[in-house]
Amino acid sequence: MSSRTRPHRWPDRLKSVAPAPLRHLAGHELRVLVSLVMWAARRRHGVNAAAGERAFGHARGQAAIMYGLTFVCVVEAFGMAVLLRDYPTAHAVMLFIDVYSVILMIGIHAASVTRPHVLSPDALRVRQGAHRDLRIPLSLVDAVRAERLFTHEPADGVLALPVASTTSLTLTLIEPVTAVGLLGKGREVTTVRLQADEPEALYEALRRRLVARASPSQAGAN
């Protein structure tokens, strides 16, 4: 077998060794860690202003909660370090776990900050940190409503992306789109509920894009 073909077989080998849920979970953690670097560099993922794309943040509502949980993790790490100071091996293991937990906690918030919703001329990319990333063509959007919801019961065909248990916009689709979860499982959805830091701005921008797309087709029909 030629050496040139061997690198192309590594993805297949990885698939045979690691189950799909494990690969998706590892990919999620990698995106979280990359988001930390992007946050420090004040960069955003997947936003091309030159192509007419606009970013709409969705992390503001969870900031206090995430910082509070991070503080709790730091306090716990300090407490465990004191309790296990006479047990070097256990101390080293718990220190690694606690430090990594703190990094992940900060990274989860960083992912929400650096991965905003993105409105382009032909699609709305809705995201929930590094956990969800769904591109919705504007041609499939039937209606958009500004409505603040604080409870989200599981329902067939409905994808809720709350932040601090809140969503502020609801999209109704003409046709279903496939939403992929944390472990790689996809499901068809026709209603998407999402949160935005400035829901009025996203609502108006989305409405203008939808009207602009509908106007040429209406003119052609007349």
Salt bridges, closest charged atoms under 4 A:
ASP122 OD2 - ARG135 NH2 3.35
ASP133 OD2 - ARG125 NH2 2.70
ASP133 OD2 - ARG127 NH1 3.85
GLU147 OE2 - ARG145 NH2 3.19
GLU198 OE2 - ARG60 NH2 3.95
